[in-house]
Amino acid sequence: MGWLIVILLTLATGAALWKWGKLPRSAFEPVAAALLLGLAGYALQGKPEVPGKPVQPRAEAVQFDEKQAETRAQMGQRFGSGPNWLVAADGAMRAGVPQAAVTYIKSGLKENPRDPDLWVGLGNALIVHNGGMVSPAATYAFQRAADIAPEHPGPPFFMGLALAQSGQFPQARAIWSELLARTPADAPWRADLEERLAQLPS
């Protein structure tokens, strides 16, 4: 019975991503590979004989932020297969399955371990998966992106965003102020950064 459920869930996830995830054709293979990877993980570690345990649902799920995805794309470097994995992850976010988004990006990092955009995407996906909380894993992902590409605006922008959303306003202000000081006047994300910085409580 456990296998039947997990196969049905896998098919349902794939169908949801195809119908609502807005995936381009180039992302179909990475998505299929990630779903099969999930099945393989269940085959190795799943325990369908263990009885289920009811848990309390989260009061409010973190929603996918289209504007945030657009800003990340503006800051991205667009090389290799990284963008395809990020598109697949965004589709999973829209479908309400952030754990799948984390899986897709981790699969992409196996192919492109030095892609800073994938590390930024992983940090964002981990935060959504954790209900908006900045976990050590998410912090590590942003730091890894910054180590790979020190001038990349993505790591400080999204680390600052995560801190602001979790109420750590002084830390967010410090990170964003430093980023704004080195952001070109014609950068497409500068206005968004200035607006977010101005909205931080004093």
C-alpha positions in Angstrom: 0.0 0.0 0.0 2.9 2.4 0.8 4.4 1.9 -2.7 1.0 2.6 -4.3 0.7 5.8 -2.4 4.1 7.1 -3.1 3.8 6.3 -6.9 0.4 8.1 -7.0 1.9 11.1 -5.2 4.9 11.1 -7.6 2.5 11.1 -10.6 0.3 13.8 -9.0 3.4 16.0 -8.4 4.5 15.5 -12.0 1.0 16.3 -13.3 0.7 19.4 -11.1 4.1 20.7 -12.3 3.1 20.1 -15.9 -0.3 21.8 -15.6 0.5 24.7 -13.2 4.2 24.9 -13.0 4.7 26.6 -16.4 7.7 24.4 -17.1 9.5 24.9 -20.5 10.1 21.8 -22.6 13.8 21.9 -21.7 13.0 21.4 -18.0 11.0 18.1 -18.5 14.0 15.8 -18.3 15.4 17.4 -15.1 12.0 17.2 -13.5 11.5 13.6 -14.5 15.0 12.8 -13.2 14.3 14.4 -9.9 11.0 12.6 -9.5 12.7 9.3 -10.2 15.5 10.2 -7.8 12.8 10.7 -5.1 11.4 7.2 -5.9 14.8 5.8 -5.6 15.3 7.5 -2.2 12.0 6.0 -1.0 13.1 2.6 -2.2 16.2 2.9 -0.1 14.9 4.5 3.0 11.1 4.3 3.0 9.3 2.3 5.7 5.7 1.9 4.5 5.0 -0.6 7.4 5.5 2.1 10.0 2.1 3.5 11.1 1.4 7.2 10.3 1.5 9.9 12.9 -0.8 12.9 12.6 0.9 16.3 12.7 -0.5 19.8 13.1 -0.6 21.7 9.8 1.3 25.0 9.7 -0.9 28.0 10.4 0.2 29.7 7.2 2.3 28.4 4.3 4.9 30.6 2.7 3.7 31.5 -0.7 5.8 31.6 -3.9 6.9 35.1 -4.7 6.8 35.8 -8.4 8.6 39.2 -8.0 11.4 37.5 -6.0 11.8 34.9 -8.8 12.0 37.8 -11.4 14.6 39.6 -9.4 16.7 36.4 -9.0 16.5 35.9 -12.8 17.7 39.5 -13.4 20.7 38.9 -11.1 21.4 35.5 -12.5 24.4 34.6 -14.7 22.5 32.2 -17.0 25.1 29.6 -17.8 25.1 25.8 -18.0 22.0 23.8 -17.1 21.4 25.8 -13.9 18.5 27.9 -15.3 16.6 24.8 -16.2 16.8 23.4 -12.7 15.7 26.8 -11.3 12.7 26.9 -13.6 11.8 23.4 -12.4 12.2 24.5 -8.8 10.0 27.5 -9.4 7.3 25.3 -10.8 7.4 23.1 -7.7 7.1 26.2 -5.6 4.0 27.3 -7.5 2.5 23.8 -7.1 3.1 24.0 -3.3 5.8 21.4 -3.1 8.9 23.2 -1.8 10.6 19.9 -0.9 10.6 19.0 -4.6 12.1 22.4 -5.4 15.0 21.6 -2.9 15.4 18.2 -4.6 15.6 19.7 -8.1 18.2 22.3 -7.1 20.3 19.7 -5.3 20.3 17.6 -8.4 21.4 20.6 -10.4 24.2 21.2 -8.0 25.5 17.7 -8.6 26.0 18.8 -12.2 27.1 22.4 -11.5 28.5 22.5 -8.0 30.0 26.0 -8.6 26.9 27.6 -10.0 26.1 30.5 -7.6 22.6 30.9 -8.9 21.8 27.4 -7.9 23.2 28.0 -4.4 21.0 31.1 -4.1 18.0 29.2 -5.3 18.7 26.4 -2.8 18.8 29.0 0.0 15.5 30.4 -1.0 13.9 27.0 -1.4 15.1 25.9 2.0 13.6 29.0 3.6 10.2 28.4 2.0 10.4 24.7 2.9 11.1 25.7 6.6 8.1 28.0 6.7 10.1 31.2 6.3 12.7 30.4 8.9 16.4 31.1 8.1 18.0 27.7 8.8 21.8 27.0 9.0 21.5 25.1 5.8 20.0 28.1 4.0 22.7 30.4 5.5 25.3 28.0 4.2 23.8 28.0 0.7 23.9 31.8 0.5 27.4 31.9 1.9 28.6 29.3 -0.6 27.2 31.4 -3.5 29.0 34.4 -2.2 32.3 32.5 -1.9 32.0 31.3 -5.5 31.0 34.7 -6.9 31.9 37.5 -4.4 30.5 40.3 -6.7 27.2 38.5 -7.4 24.3 40.5 -6.0 22.1 37.5 -5.4 23.6 36.1 -2.2 23.5 39.4 -0.2 20.1 40.4 -1.6 18.3 37.2 -0.8 20.2 36.7 2.5 19.0 40.2 3.5 15.5 39.4 2.3 15.4 36.2 4.5 16.6 38.2 7.5 14.1 40.9 6.9 11.2 38.4 6.6 12.3 36.8 9.9 12.3 40.1 11.7 16.1 40.6 11.9 15.9 44.1 10.5 19.3 45.5 11.7 21.2 42.6 10.0 19.1 43.0 6.8 19.8 46.7 6.7 23.5 46.2 7.1 23.7 43.7 4.3 21.4 45.6 1.9 23.2 48.9 2.6 26.5 47.4 1.6 25.0 45.9 -1.5 23.3 49.2 -2.5 26.7 51.0 -2.2 28.2 48.7 -4.9 25.1 48.4 -7.1 25.4 50.2 -10.5 22.8 53.0 -11.0 21.4 51.3 -14.1 21.1 47.8 -12.5 17.5 46.5 -13.1 17.2 45.4 -9.5 18.4 48.6 -7.9 14.9 50.2 -7.5 13.6 47.0 -5.9 16.5 47.0 -3.4 16.1 50.7 -2.6 12.4 50.2 -2.0 12.9 47.2 0.3 15.6 49.0 2.2 13.4 52.0 2.7 10.6 49.8 4.0 12.7 48.3 6.8 11.6 49.5 10.3 14.0 51.9 11.9 
